[in-house]
Amino acid sequence: MENQYFNEALHNFVQDFAYGGAVRHLVDLGYDTDRIIKEYHYPLSRETIDKMVKNHLENGKKS
């Protein structure tokens, strides 16, 4: 069970490191999930991109 938790956390970290900055930058430029998927072919699921977008927008509102 602990190994599964670690693997999931590592996977999320690697995805965020590799693509998170780019996705957040595109959101700052006004892109939404659909536009990011249409114009950029990141090897991420729609769910993952949508989660990154929503998290960034939520964190941006708090700042």
HELIX and SHEET records of a PDB file:
HELIX    1   1 GLU A    2  GLN A   15  1                                  14    
HELIX    2   2 ASP A   16  GLY A   20  3                                   5    
HELIX    3   3 GLY A   21  ASP A   28  1                                   8    
HELIX    4   4 THR A   33  GLU A   39  1                                   7    
HELIX    5   5 ARG A   46  LYS A   62  1                                  17    
END                                                                             
